[in-house]
Amino acid sequence: MNNFFLNPYLPNTAKEVGSLIENLFNGSISNFIGSDTLDSLPSINVVENNDHFLLEVAIPGLDKNDIELKVDNGLLSVSAEKKEGKEDSAARYTRREFGYASFQRTMKLPENVDEAKISATSENGVLNIKLPKTEVIETVKTIEIK
């Protein structure tokens, strides 16, 4: 099973993590992430093809310059920060409206992702992150019992 969506705030025993991932795919994400956190996290679709994974991240209202992608030790972090300020001057007063939005979402990448070839595009409020697959060579070692 590919372990996308592992959150460091969730329990980390194998049984608990397996149960939470199962709930993610069979139920509502709000079952294990608090509702105030959910409001600030973008929705993500994961599509698996023969040669790559595609992450579709909902980023309405954000520009590609507002977004930062990082890969570090098998973890993909998507973060964004947008500050917006508008000023409207009228007779005898000035009105200011400020807006601020930010998020960070980190996902554990499957072992078969070629981190050096990850690419991303942004179009129509969706960030598409292509995660090319690489062949994982599993080594089996026989251990002699003494």
N, CA and C atoms as an extended XYZ file, in Angstrom:
438
Properties=species:S:1:pos:R:3:atomname:S:1:resname:S:1:resid:I:1 pbc="F F F"
N         0.846       -1.176        0.000 N   MET     1
C         0.000        0.000        0.000 CA  MET     1
C         0.888        1.234        0.000 C   MET     1
N         0.590        2.206       -0.827 N   ASN     2
C         1.329        3.453       -0.864 CA  ASN     2
C         0.838        4.332        0.262 C   ASN     2
N         1.764        4.860        1.043 N   ASN     3
C         1.392        5.589        2.249 CA  ASN     3
C         1.421        7.105        2.052 C   ASN     3
N         0.595        7.614        1.156 N   PHE     4
C         0.410        9.050        1.074 CA  PHE     4
C        -0.380        9.477        2.296 C   PHE     4
N        -0.339       10.725        2.630 N   PHE     5
C        -1.173       11.330        3.658 CA  PHE     5
C        -0.810       10.975        5.085 C   PHE     5
N         0.379       10.440        5.355 N   LEU     6
C         0.730       10.203        6.747 CA  LEU     6
C         1.003       11.549        7.394 C   LEU     6
N         0.328       11.826        8.465 N   ASN     7
C         0.410       13.109        9.142 CA  ASN     7
C         1.158       12.922       10.445 C   ASN     7
N         2.177       13.754       10.738 N   PRO     8
C         2.944       13.555       11.969 CA  PRO     8
C         2.124       13.726       13.238 C   PRO     8
N         0.924       14.305       13.146 N   TYR     9
C         0.088       14.498       14.320 CA  TYR     9
C        -0.787       13.291       14.614 C   TYR     9
N        -0.749       12.312       13.751 N   LEU    10
C        -1.576       11.131       13.939 CA  LEU    10
C        -0.789       10.054       14.671 C   LEU    10
N        -1.480        9.090       15.287 N   PRO    11
C        -0.786        7.967       15.938 CA  PRO    11
C         0.093        7.249       14.934 C   PRO    11
N         1.209        6.669       15.412 N   ASN    12
C         2.148        6.097       14.462 CA  ASN    12
C         2.398        4.606       14.600 C   ASN    12
N         1.596        3.880       15.360 N   THR    13
C         1.765        2.435       15.358 CA  THR    13
C         1.189        1.914       14.044 C   THR    13
N         1.698        0.800       13.597 N   ALA    14
C         1.267        0.257       12.312 CA  ALA    14
C        -0.239        0.026       12.273 C   ALA    14
N        -0.800       -0.493       13.349 N   LYS    15
C        -2.234       -0.770       13.391 CA  LYS    15
C        -3.038        0.530       13.316 C   LYS    15
N        -2.634        1.542       14.089 N   GLU    16
C        -3.360        2.815       14.093 CA  GLU    16
C        -3.256        3.517       12.750 C   GLU    16
N        -2.062        3.543       12.172 N   VAL    17
C        -1.872        4.200       10.876 CA  VAL    17
C        -2.667        3.473        9.797 C   VAL    17
N        -2.632        2.155        9.803 N   GLY    18
C        -3.396        1.384        8.817 CA  GLY    18
C        -4.881        1.665        8.916 C   GLY    18
N        -5.373        1.749       10.138 N   SER    19
C        -6.787        2.043       10.359 CA  SER    19
C        -7.147        3.443        9.868 C   SER    19
N        -6.279        4.415       10.134 N   LEU    20
C        -6.544        5.782        9.698 CA  LEU    20
C        -6.523        5.903        8.185 C   LEU    20
N        -5.575        5.225        7.532 N   ILE    21
C        -5.512        5.265        6.069 CA  ILE    21
C        -6.740        4.591        5.478 C   ILE    21
N        -7.159        3.489        6.083 N   GLU    22
C        -8.370        2.824        5.609 CA  GLU    22
C        -9.572        3.760        5.730 C   GLU    22
N        -9.673        4.492        6.845 N   ASN    23
C       -10.760        5.461        7.011 CA  ASN    23
C       -10.692        6.564        5.970 C   ASN    23
N        -9.482        6.968        5.603 N   LEU    24
C        -9.330        8.012        4.594 CA  LEU    24
C        -9.960        7.581        3.277 C   LEU    24
N        -9.701        6.354        2.862 N   PHE    25
C       -10.206        5.902        1.578 CA  PHE    25
C       -11.643        5.390        1.633 C   PHE    25
N       -12.111        5.043        2.827 N   ASN    26
C       -13.466        4.509        2.936 CA  ASN    26
C       -14.441        5.447        3.636 C   ASN    26
N       -13.951        6.534        4.177 N   GLY    27
C       -14.833        7.415        4.936 CA  GLY    27
C       -14.446        8.860        4.735 C   GLY    27
N       -14.653        9.613        5.763 N   SER    28
C       -14.411       11.051        5.703 CA  SER    28
C       -13.099       11.400        6.362 C   SER    28
N       -12.351       12.284        5.729 N   ILE    29
C       -11.090       12.729        6.308 CA  ILE    29
C       -11.329       13.430        7.640 C   ILE    29
N       -12.512       14.007        7.828 N   SER    30
C       -12.799       14.705        9.079 CA  SER    30
C       -12.909       13.748       10.259 C   SER    30
N       -12.934       12.428       10.003 N   ASN    31
C       -12.958       11.456       11.092 CA  ASN    31
C       -11.703       11.547       11.944 C   ASN    31
N       -10.564       11.968       11.362 N   PHE    32
C        -9.348       11.984       12.152 CA  PHE    32
C        -8.528       13.252       12.033 C   PHE    32
N        -9.052       14.271       11.379 N   ILE    33
C        -8.395       15.575       11.381 CA  ILE    33
C        -9.419       16.574       11.885 C   ILE    33
N        -9.052       17.380       12.842 N   GLY    34
C        -9.976       18.351       13.417 CA  GLY    34
C       -10.527       19.296       12.373 C   GLY    34
N       -11.734       19.769       12.564 N   SER    35
C       -12.390       20.586       11.553 CA  SER    35
C       -11.702       21.917       11.333 C   SER    35
N       -11.053       22.524       12.386 N   ASP    36
C       -10.378       23.785       12.114 CA  ASP    36
C        -9.131       23.571       11.281 C   ASP    36
N        -8.468       22.427       11.422 N   THR    37
C        -7.323       22.117       10.579 CA  THR    37
C        -7.782       21.849        9.156 C   THR    37
N        -8.891       21.153        9.001 N   LEU    38
C        -9.401       20.801        7.683 CA  LEU    38
C        -9.692       22.026        6.840 C   LEU    38
N       -10.179       23.113        7.473 N   ASP    39
C       -10.490       24.324        6.736 CA  ASP    39
C        -9.269       24.915        6.055 C   ASP    39
N        -8.078       24.724        6.613 N   SER    40
C        -6.889       25.337        6.056 CA  SER    40
C        -6.080       24.393        5.174 C   SER    40
N        -6.489       23.155        5.025 N   LEU    41
C        -5.762       22.201        4.191 CA  LEU    41
C        -6.416       22.075        2.823 C   LEU    41
N        -5.617       22.076        1.773 N   PRO    42
C        -6.200       21.900        0.444 CA  PRO    42
C        -6.604       20.443        0.225 C   PRO    42
N        -7.612       20.245       -0.597 N   SER    43
C        -8.018       18.888       -0.970 CA  SER    43
C        -7.024       18.356       -1.992 C   SER    43
N        -6.744       17.054       -1.902 N   ILE    44
C        -5.777       16.438       -2.812 CA  ILE    44
C        -6.365       15.153       -3.377 C   ILE    44
N        -6.312       15.032       -4.697 N   ASN    45
C        -6.651       13.778       -5.374 CA  ASN    45
C        -5.342       13.089       -5.729 C   ASN    45
N        -5.320       11.762       -5.607 N   VAL    46
C        -4.150       10.978       -5.991 CA  VAL    46
C        -4.578       10.025       -7.096 C   VAL    46
N        -3.902       10.136       -8.244 N   VAL    47
C        -4.190        9.279       -9.382 CA  VAL    47
C        -2.937        8.453       -9.648 C   VAL    47
N        -3.085        7.134       -9.762 N   GLU    48
C        -1.941        6.281      -10.070 CA  GLU    48
C        -2.059        5.765      -11.498 C   GLU    48
N        -1.006        5.984      -12.268 N   ASN    49
C        -0.888        5.452      -13.622 CA  ASN    49
C         0.235        4.428      -13.639 C   ASN    49
N         0.459        3.796      -14.794 N   ASN    50
C         1.513        2.787      -14.877 CA  ASN    50
C         2.898        3.348      -14.593 C   ASN    50
N         3.170        4.579      -15.058 N   ASP    51
C         4.520        5.113      -14.935 CA  ASP    51
C         4.667        6.281      -13.957 C   ASP    51
N         3.559        6.743      -13.363 N   HIS    52
C         3.655        7.858      -12.419 CA  HIS    52
C         2.408        7.975      -11.546 C   HIS    52
N         2.555        8.747      -10.473 N   PHE    53
C         1.427        9.182       -9.658 CA  PHE    53
C         1.175       10.631      -10.046 C   PHE    53
N        -0.067       11.073       -9.934 N   LEU    54
C        -0.402       12.461      -10.165 CA  LEU    54
C        -1.166       12.957       -8.945 C   LEU    54
N        -0.641       14.007       -8.314 N   LEU    55
C        -1.344       14.646       -7.212 CA  LEU    55
C        -2.021       15.885       -7.770 C   LEU    55
N        -3.313       15.998       -7.535 N   GLU    56
C        -4.078       17.175       -7.944 CA  GLU    56
C        -4.442       17.914       -6.665 C   GLU    56
N        -3.838       19.082       -6.461 N   VAL    57
C        -4.022       19.852       -5.235 CA  VAL    57
C        -4.898       21.060       -5.544 C   VAL    57
N        -6.005       21.207       -4.827 N   ALA    58
C        -6.904       22.347       -5.027 CA  ALA    58
C        -6.273       23.598       -4.418 C   ALA    58
N        -6.008       24.602       -5.275 N   ILE    59
C        -5.389       25.846       -4.807 CA  ILE    59
C        -6.130       27.063       -5.368 C   ILE    59
N        -7.450       27.127       -5.228 N   PRO    60
C        -8.176       28.252       -5.809 CA  PRO    60
C        -7.701       29.583       -5.242 C   PRO    60
N        -7.522       30.556       -6.120 N   GLY    61
C        -7.113       31.888       -5.709 CA  GLY    61
C        -5.632       32.060       -5.472 C   GLY    61
N        -4.866       30.973       -5.599 N   LEU    62
C        -3.425       31.062       -5.386 CA  LEU    62
C        -2.700       31.043       -6.729 C   LEU    62
N        -1.638       31.798       -6.790 N   ASP    63
C        -0.780       31.866       -7.964 CA  ASP    63
C         0.395       30.910       -7.753 C   ASP    63
N         1.023       30.471       -8.819 N   LYS    64
C         2.155       29.549       -8.669 CA  LYS    64
C         3.278       30.170       -7.854 C   LYS    64
N         3.373       31.496       -7.845 N   ASN    65
C         4.397       32.172       -7.051 CA  ASN    65
C         4.098       32.150       -5.554 C   ASN    65
N         2.870       31.821       -5.171 N   ASP    66
C         2.479       31.728       -3.762 CA  ASP    66
C         2.815       30.362       -3.173 C   ASP    66
N         3.184       29.401       -4.025 N   ILE    67
C         3.319       27.997       -3.616 CA  ILE    67
C         4.783       27.583       -3.578 C   ILE    67
N         5.103       26.745       -2.591 N   GLU    68
C         6.453       26.193       -2.503 CA  GLU    68
C         6.347       24.675       -2.371 C   GLU    68
N         7.118       23.963       -3.178 N   LEU    69
C         7.193       22.497       -3.123 CA  LEU    69
C         8.597       22.109       -2.686 C   LEU    69
N         8.681       21.174       -1.747 N   LYS    70
C         9.974       20.676       -1.291 CA  LYS    70
C         9.909       19.165       -1.154 C   LYS    70
N        11.032       18.513       -1.467 N   VAL    71
C        11.170       17.077       -1.238 CA  VAL    71
C        12.382       16.897       -0.337 C   VAL    71
N        12.185       16.195        0.778 N   ASP    72
C        13.269       15.976        1.720 CA  ASP    72
C        13.097       14.619        2.387 C   ASP    72
N        14.060       13.740        2.189 N   ASN    73
C        14.060       12.411        2.815 CA  ASN    73
C        12.749       11.657        2.632 C   ASN    73
N        12.242       11.634        1.407 N   GLY    74
C        11.031       10.879        1.118 CA  GLY    74
C         9.741       11.570        1.498 C   GLY    74
N         9.800       12.843        1.889 N   LEU    75
C         8.606       13.605        2.232 CA  LEU    75
C         8.420       14.736        1.228 C   LEU    75
N         7.202       14.877        0.731 N   LEU    76
C         6.851       15.964       -0.172 CA  LEU    76
C         6.038       16.979        0.619 C   LEU    76
N         6.501       18.228        0.660 N   SER    77
C         5.781       19.295        1.357 CA  SER    77
C         5.257       20.289        0.344 C   SER    77
N         3.967       20.588        0.458 N   VAL    78
C         3.321       21.611       -0.364 CA  VAL    78
C         2.887       22.696        0.608 C   VAL    78
N         3.386       23.911        0.401 N   SER    79
C         2.993       25.001        1.280 CA  SER    79
C         2.687       26.234        0.447 C   SER    79
N         1.878       27.115        1.011 N   ALA    80
C         1.522       28.346        0.316 CA  ALA    80
C         1.280       29.434        1.340 C   ALA    80
N         1.536       30.644        0.898 N   GLU    81
C         1.270       31.806        1.727 CA  GLU    81
C         0.844       32.932        0.808 C   GLU    81
N        -0.272       33.538        1.132 N   LYS    82
C        -0.769       34.649        0.324 CA  LYS    82
C        -1.221       35.757        1.251 C   LYS    82
N        -0.654       36.929        1.017 N   LYS    83
C        -1.050       38.117        1.762 CA  LYS    83
C        -1.655       39.075        0.755 C   LYS    83
N        -2.774       39.636        1.143 N   GLU    84
C        -3.461       40.535        0.235 CA  GLU    84
C        -3.903       41.765        1.012 C   GLU    84
N        -3.619       42.923        0.484 N   GLY    85
C        -4.054       44.151        1.134 CA  GLY    85
C        -4.708       45.068        0.117 C   GLY    85
N        -5.849       45.620        0.462 N   LYS    86
C        -6.560       46.544       -0.418 CA  LYS    86
C        -6.826       47.819        0.373 C   LYS    86
N        -6.677       48.922       -0.282 N   GLU    87
C        -6.947       50.194        0.376 CA  GLU    87
C        -7.946       50.966       -0.468 C   GLU    87
N        -8.962       51.461        0.193 N   ASP    88
C        -9.986       52.232       -0.493 CA  ASP    88
C       -10.156       53.549        0.258 C   ASP    88
N        -9.756       54.628       -0.384 N   SER    89
C        -9.878       55.939        0.266 CA  SER    89
C       -11.210       56.556       -0.103 C   SER    89
N       -11.879       57.071        0.901 N   ALA    90
C       -13.144       57.767        0.690 CA  ALA    90
C       -13.093       59.054        1.491 C   ALA    90
N       -14.096       59.891        1.358 N   ALA    91
C       -14.122       61.172        2.063 CA  ALA    91
C       -13.982       60.965        3.561 C   ALA    91
N       -13.010       61.630        4.155 N   ARG    92
C       -12.780       61.704        5.600 CA  ARG    92
C       -12.323       60.392        6.267 C   ARG    92
N       -12.174       59.310        5.547 N   TYR    93
C       -11.644       58.104        6.186 CA  TYR    93
C       -10.943       57.230        5.153 C   TYR    93
N       -10.128       56.325        5.664 N   THR    94
C        -9.462       55.330        4.829 CA  THR    94
C        -9.885       53.969        5.338 C   THR    94
N       -10.247       53.117        4.437 N   ARG    95
C       -10.645       51.768        4.817 CA  ARG    95
C        -9.596       50.808        4.285 C   ARG    95
N        -9.177       49.872        5.119 N   ARG    96
C        -8.211       48.854        4.694 CA  ARG    96
C        -8.812       47.479        4.951 C   ARG    96
N        -8.608       46.623        4.011 N   GLU    97
C        -9.027       45.232        4.169 CA  GLU    97
C        -7.812       44.360        3.898 C   GLU    97
N        -7.513       43.496        4.855 N   PHE    98
C        -6.370       42.612        4.714 CA  PHE    98
C        -6.853       41.172        4.635 C   PHE    98
N        -6.173       40.406        3.830 N   GLY    99
C        -6.461       38.979        3.756 CA  GLY    99
C        -5.159       38.209        3.892 C   GLY    99
N        -5.207       37.071        4.550 N   TYR   100
C        -4.019       36.257        4.738 CA  TYR   100
C        -4.447       34.797        4.723 C   TYR   100
N        -3.748       34.016        3.950 N   ALA   101
C        -4.038       32.583        3.910 CA  ALA   101
C        -2.726       31.828        3.809 C   ALA   101
N        -2.625       30.713        4.515 N   SER   102
C        -1.440       29.869        4.401 CA  SER   102
C        -1.811       28.437        4.752 C   SER   102
N        -1.014       27.511        4.247 N   PHE   103
C        -1.162       26.107        4.608 CA  PHE   103
C         0.157       25.417        4.361 C   PHE   103
N         0.311       24.251        4.974 N   GLN   104
C         1.413       23.356        4.664 CA  GLN   104
C         0.877       21.947        4.797 C   GLN   104
N         1.154       21.157        3.807 N   ARG   105
C         0.712       19.762        3.813 CA  ARG   105
C         1.904       18.909        3.422 C   ARG   105
N         2.213       17.903        4.219 N   THR   106
C         3.359       17.034        3.983 CA  THR   106
C         2.876       15.606        3.808 C   THR   106
N         3.411       14.948        2.783 N   MET   107
C         3.026       13.579        2.470 CA  MET   107
C         4.261       12.697        2.337 C   MET   107
N         4.174       11.495        2.841 N   LYS   108
C         5.250       10.518        2.671 CA  LYS   108
C         5.121        9.943        1.270 C   LYS   108
N         6.213        9.988        0.521 N   LEU   109
C         6.203        9.457       -0.836 CA  LEU   109
C         6.405        7.949       -0.818 C   LEU   109
N         5.782        7.245       -1.757 N   PRO   110
C         6.047        5.810       -1.876 CA  PRO   110
C         7.515        5.583       -2.252 C   PRO   110
N         8.039        4.413       -1.929 N   GLU   111
C         9.443        4.097       -2.206 CA  GLU   111
C         9.766        4.118       -3.694 C   GLU   111
N         8.758        3.881       -4.542 N   ASN   112
C         9.029        3.773       -5.969 CA  ASN   112
C         8.895        5.102       -6.727 C   ASN   112
N         8.995        6.246       -6.036 N   VAL   113
C         8.955        7.550       -6.700 CA  VAL   113
C        10.379        8.035       -6.925 C   VAL   113
N        10.659        8.473       -8.152 N   ASP   114
C        11.957        9.036       -8.501 CA  ASP   114
C        11.946       10.517       -8.120 C   ASP   114
N        12.464       10.836       -6.941 N   GLU   115
C        12.399       12.194       -6.407 CA  GLU   115
C        13.072       13.219       -7.313 C   GLU   115
N        14.097       12.831       -8.045 N   ALA   116
C        14.831       13.763       -8.913 CA  ALA   116
C        14.015       14.202      -10.123 C   ALA   116
N        12.961       13.473      -10.454 N   LYS   117
C        12.189       13.784      -11.653 CA  LYS   117
C        10.785       14.317      -11.366 C   LYS   117
N        10.514       14.710      -10.127 N   ILE   118
C         9.201       15.268       -9.781 CA  ILE   118
C         9.037       16.610      -10.488 C   ILE   118
N         7.850       16.826      -11.073 N   SER   119
C         7.567       18.100      -11.751 CA  SER   119
C         6.175       18.579      -11.346 C   SER   119
N         5.919       19.874      -11.573 N   ALA   120
C         4.627       20.435      -11.185 CA  ALA   120
C         4.203       21.516      -12.170 C   ALA   120
N         2.881       21.617      -12.361 N   THR   121
C         2.288       22.688      -13.158 CA  THR   121
C         1.070       23.204      -12.403 C   THR   121
N         0.709       24.445      -12.691 N   SER   122
C        -0.455       25.050      -12.049 CA  SER   122
C        -1.352       25.614      -13.134 C   SER   122
N        -2.647       25.239      -13.069 N   GLU   123
C        -3.597       25.719      -14.069 CA  GLU   123
C        -5.009       25.680      -13.500 C   GLU   123
N        -5.736       26.780      -13.667 N   ASN   124
C        -7.145       26.871      -13.278 CA  ASN   124
C        -7.411       26.464      -11.832 C   ASN   124
N        -6.560       26.896      -10.901 N   GLY   125
C        -6.791       26.619       -9.486 CA  GLY   125
C        -6.429       25.219       -9.045 C   GLY   125
N        -5.691       24.484       -9.881 N   VAL   126
C        -5.265       23.135       -9.526 CA  VAL   126
C        -3.757       23.023       -9.739 C   VAL   126
N        -3.055       22.572       -8.705 N   LEU   127
C        -1.632       22.292       -8.794 CA  LEU   127
C        -1.487       20.811       -9.109 C   LEU   127
N        -0.873       20.490      -10.244 N   ASN   128
C        -0.657       19.104      -10.651 CA  ASN   128
C         0.802       18.745      -10.405 C   ASN   128
N         1.017       17.759       -9.537 N   ILE   129
C         2.368       17.324       -9.205 CA  ILE   129
C         2.548       15.915       -9.758 C   ILE   129
N         3.478       15.771      -10.698 N   LYS   130
C         3.740       14.470      -11.322 CA  LYS   130
C         4.903       13.805      -10.595 C   LYS   130
N         4.650       12.601      -10.099 N   LEU   131
C         5.634       11.829       -9.356 CA  LEU   131
C         5.998       10.586      -10.170 C   LEU   131
N         7.047       10.673      -10.999 N   PRO   132
C         7.425        9.524      -11.831 CA  PRO   132
C         7.848        8.330      -10.971 C   PRO   132
N         7.452        7.160      -11.426 N   LYS   133
C         7.814        5.934      -10.712 CA  LYS   133
C         9.183        5.453      -11.184 C   LYS   133
N         9.855        4.775      -10.292 N   THR   134
C        11.103        4.111      -10.615 CA  THR   134
C        10.984        2.677      -10.116 C   THR   134
N        11.769        1.802      -10.666 N   GLU   135
C        11.701        0.402      -10.247 CA  GLU   135
C        12.381        0.239       -8.898 C   GLU   135
N        11.675       -0.383       -7.979 N   VAL   136
C        12.241       -0.657       -6.661 CA  VAL   136
C        12.802       -2.067       -6.688 C   VAL   136
N        14.087       -2.163       -6.417 N   ILE   137
C        14.732       -3.477       -6.391 CA  ILE   137
C        14.712       -3.967       -4.950 C   ILE   137
N        13.934       -4.998       -4.747 N   GLU   138
C        13.839       -5.551       -3.404 CA  GLU   138
C        14.916       -6.608       -3.232 C   GLU   138
N        15.662       -6.466       -2.175 N   THR   139
C        16.718       -7.432       -1.911 CA  THR   139
C        16.262       -8.352       -0.792 C   THR   139
N        16.392       -9.611       -1.040 N   VAL   140
C        16.040      -10.615       -0.039 CA  VAL   140
C        17.344      -11.223        0.444 C   VAL   140
N        17.514      -11.193        1.720 N   LYS   141
C        18.734      -11.728        2.306 CA  LYS   141
C        18.384      -12.906        3.198 C   LYS   141
N        19.025      -13.996        2.970 N   THR   142
C        18.835      -15.165        3.823 CA  THR   142
C        19.819      -15.074        4.963 C   THR   142
N        19.320      -15.241        6.166 N   ILE   143
C        20.150      -15.131        7.357 CA  ILE   143
C        20.385      -16.535        7.904 C   ILE   143
N        21.639      -16.845        8.057 N   GLU   144
C        22.009      -18.153        8.577 CA  GLU   144
C        21.765      -18.188       10.087 C   GLU   144
N        21.115      -19.236       10.540 N   ILE   145
C        20.860      -19.417       11.965 CA  ILE   145
C        22.004      -20.217       12.553 C   ILE   145
N        22.616      -19.668       13.577 N   LYS   146
C        23.790      -20.350       14.184 CA  LYS   146
C        23.403      -20.987       15.484 C   LYS   146
